[in-house]
Amino acid sequence: MAKKKPVEADVSTEEKIKEAARKVFTQKGFAATRTRDIAEEAGLNLALLNYYFRSKQALFEIVMMEKLQQLFGNLYPILDEEITTLERKVEMVVHAYIELLSANPDLPLFVLSEIRADPERFGQRIQAGKILRDSYFIKQLRERRPDMHPIQFVMSIMGMTLFPFIGRPVLQAIGSLSAKEYQALMEERKTLIPKWIGAILKVK
């Protein structure tokens, strides 16, 4: 009878593979990454990687979903903080999103594909609805602009933040921008988007 591997070894190997996958996916993107690249980065043979994760797609989904769950987990305490102003919360959310998307350029397309495939399941996995509905952030929005549904602000923040990453190839070509120049524009949006949202909050 074959000996069972210690749980600690399983966890350690899985984490090593996921850490390698995060690094390679970030460097090369999903399309250009081979499972062999991840195995080499992790210092493991390909057969062992396939034993833990059945495919590159499965590993990509796990890594990306963990990043999203981590982001929302980090944002909830910010959104639910009563002493933090609405304007400051918008700044922190925008900054966190742009940082995450800059480091993980494949993430927006992953999110879109997951939403198209099964929006209900995706929502349950990241618990975004619960985080927003139960947060003090929504209460602040309702108090500031009772004439406007809070989701309008959420859509504006998401649209201003996400679309430049989704449409990056086209926008970069239209503007004849290098990768460095485009990233500089995204850094600038960390300041611009909160100002634009702030203007919406003031207009009645």
C-alpha positions in Angstrom: 0.0 0.0 0.0 1.4 3.4 -1.0 2.3 5.8 1.8 0.2 8.9 2.1 2.2 12.1 1.7 2.2 14.4 4.7 -0.4 17.2 4.6 2.4 19.7 5.2 4.2 18.6 2.1 1.1 18.8 0.0 0.4 22.4 1.2 4.0 23.4 0.7 4.1 22.1 -2.8 0.8 23.6 -3.8 1.8 27.0 -2.5 5.2 26.7 -4.3 3.3 26.0 -7.6 0.8 28.8 -7.1 3.6 31.3 -6.2 5.5 30.3 -9.4 2.3 30.6 -11.4 1.6 34.1 -10.1 5.1 35.2 -11.1 5.1 33.6 -14.6 1.5 34.7 -15.4 2.4 38.3 -14.4 5.6 38.2 -16.5 4.3 36.5 -19.6 0.5 36.7 -19.5 -1.8 33.7 -19.7 -1.5 33.0 -23.4 2.3 32.9 -23.5 2.7 30.9 -20.3 3.3 27.1 -20.6 2.8 24.7 -17.7 6.5 23.8 -18.2 7.4 27.4 -17.5 5.6 27.3 -14.2 7.1 23.9 -13.3 10.6 25.2 -14.0 10.0 28.4 -11.9 8.7 26.2 -9.0 11.7 23.9 -9.3 9.4 20.9 -9.9 8.9 18.4 -12.7 6.0 18.8 -15.0 4.3 15.5 -13.9 4.2 16.7 -10.3 2.6 20.0 -11.3 0.0 18.2 -13.3 -0.7 16.0 -10.3 -1.7 19.0 -8.2 -3.3 21.1 -10.9 -4.9 19.4 -13.9 -4.3 22.2 -16.4 -2.9 25.7 -16.9 -6.5 27.1 -17.1 -7.4 25.5 -13.7 -4.2 26.9 -12.1 -4.9 30.4 -13.6 -8.4 30.4 -12.3 -7.3 29.5 -8.8 -4.6 32.1 -8.7 -6.8 34.9 -10.2 -9.7 34.1 -7.9 -7.4 34.2 -4.9 -6.2 37.6 -5.9 -9.8 38.9 -6.2 -10.8 37.4 -2.9 -7.8 39.0 -1.3 -8.6 42.3 -2.8 -12.2 42.3 -1.6 -11.2 41.0 1.7 -8.8 43.9 2.1 -11.3 46.4 0.9 -14.2 45.4 3.2 -12.6 46.9 6.4 -12.0 50.1 4.5 -15.5 50.3 3.1 -17.1 49.6 6.5 -15.0 52.0 8.4 -17.2 54.7 9.9 -14.6 57.4 10.6 -13.1 57.3 7.1 -14.6 59.9 4.7 -16.3 58.9 1.5 -13.7 60.7 -0.6 -10.9 58.9 1.2 -12.6 55.5 0.6 -12.9 56.2 -3.1 -9.2 57.1 -3.3 -8.2 53.9 -1.5 -10.5 51.7 -3.6 -9.2 53.2 -6.9 -5.6 52.9 -5.8 -6.1 49.3 -4.8 -7.8 48.4 -8.1 -5.2 50.1 -10.3 -2.3 48.5 -8.4 -3.9 45.0 -8.7 -4.7 45.4 -12.4 -1.3 46.8 -13.2 0.4 43.8 -11.6 -2.1 41.4 -13.2 -3.0 42.5 -16.7 -4.9 39.3 -17.5 -7.2 39.7 -14.5 -9.9 42.0 -16.2 -10.4 39.5 -19.0 -10.5 36.6 -16.5 -13.2 38.5 -14.6 -15.2 39.1 -17.8 -15.0 35.4 -18.8 -16.1 34.3 -15.4 -19.0 36.7 -15.3 -20.2 35.5 -18.7 -19.8 31.9 -17.8 -21.7 32.0 -14.5 -22.4 35.4 -13.0 -24.2 34.1 -9.9 -21.3 31.7 -9.1 -18.8 34.4 -9.6 -20.6 36.8 -7.3 -20.9 34.1 -4.6 -17.2 33.3 -4.8 -16.0 36.9 -4.3 -19.0 38.0 -2.1 -19.0 41.4 -3.6 -22.7 41.9 -3.2 -22.6 41.2 0.6 -19.5 43.4 1.0 -21.2 46.4 -0.7 -24.7 46.0 0.7 -23.6 45.6 4.3 -20.9 48.3 4.2 -21.0 51.8 5.8 -19.8 53.0 2.4 -23.2 52.4 0.9 -24.8 54.3 3.8 -22.5 57.2 3.2 -23.4 57.3 -0.5 -27.1 57.2 0.3 -26.7 60.1 2.7 -24.6 62.2 0.4 -26.7 61.6 -2.8 -30.2 60.3 -1.8 -31.4 61.2 -5.3 -29.1 58.7 -6.9 -28.8 54.9 -6.5 -25.5 53.9 -4.9 -24.8 51.4 -7.7 -24.4 54.4 -10.1 -21.3 55.3 -8.2 -20.0 51.8 -8.1 -20.5 51.5 -11.9 -18.7 54.8 -12.4 -15.7 53.7 -10.3 -15.5 50.3 -11.9 -15.9 51.6 -15.4 -13.3 54.3 -15.0 -10.9 51.8 -13.4 -11.5 48.6 -15.4 -12.1 49.8 -19.0 -8.6 51.3 -19.5 -7.1 47.9 -18.8 -9.6 46.0 -20.9 -9.2 48.4 -23.8 -5.5 48.9 -23.4 -4.3 47.5 -26.8 -6.7 49.7 -28.7 -6.2 52.8 -26.6 -2.5 52.4 -26.6 -2.5 52.2 -30.4 -4.9 55.2 -30.8 -2.6 57.3 -28.7 0.7 55.9 -30.1 1.8 55.3 -26.6 4.5 53.0 -25.3 3.8 50.6 -22.5 5.7 52.9 -20.1 3.7 56.0 -21.3 0.4 54.1 -20.9 1.3 53.0 -17.4 2.1 56.6 -16.5 -1.5 57.5 -17.5 -2.8 54.8 -15.3 -0.8 56.1 -12.4 -2.3 59.5 -13.1 -5.8 58.1 -12.9 -5.2 57.2 -9.3 -5.6 60.9 -8.7 -8.0 61.8 -11.5 -10.7 59.2 -10.8 -11.3 60.2 -7.2 -11.6 63.9 -8.4 -14.2 62.9 -11.0 -16.2 60.8 -8.5 -15.9 63.7 -6.0 -17.5 66.0 -8.6 -20.4 63.6 -9.1 -20.9 63.5 -5.3 -21.2 67.3 -5.2 -23.5 67.9 -8.2 -27.3 67.9 -7.4 
